[in-house]
Amino acid sequence: MTSNVGQNYPYSSEPEAVRAAKIAELVASRDGLAEKLASETSPLDENERWWIWKCPTPGCPGFLHAAGYARDRHAVYVVCDGTCARTFLR
């Protein structure tokens, strides 16, 4: 299996309340993230749990949390809680 394929598998999952709290924390602590999410995502539907992924950025210890659905693509838009502070599509 190539590393690209391996990186697409979820790492774990988290309850909706934990996911929402983490996204709220990241939005409050990062300049411009609220605006970026507002312009690039649509709201998530109701689920009890959401997947999380290990960040693929070399050296970043973070995890990717679902923040919405990508407006222009068929994907979940995720935010890294680690040092890279990047966003990705899953």
C-alpha positions, 0 to 999 in steps of 0.5 A: 500500500502506498503512503497516499492510500494509507493516509486516507484511512481514518485514525479514529472517531470522536463524538459530535460534541467533542468535534464541535468543541474542537472546531470552536476552539480552533476558530477562536484561536486562529486568525482568519479561520472563521472566514475561511470556513464560512467561505469554503464550507457548508454545514455538516449534517447531523451525525453522532460521531465523525472520523478524525485523521492523522495530519499528513504534514511531515513533522506535524503531530496534529489530527484532522477534525471535520469542519464542514463539507467543501463547497466546490468539491465532494469532500469533508473539509477538515482542520488540523489541530497541530502545529501546521494549522492547515486545512485539507479535503478528505 
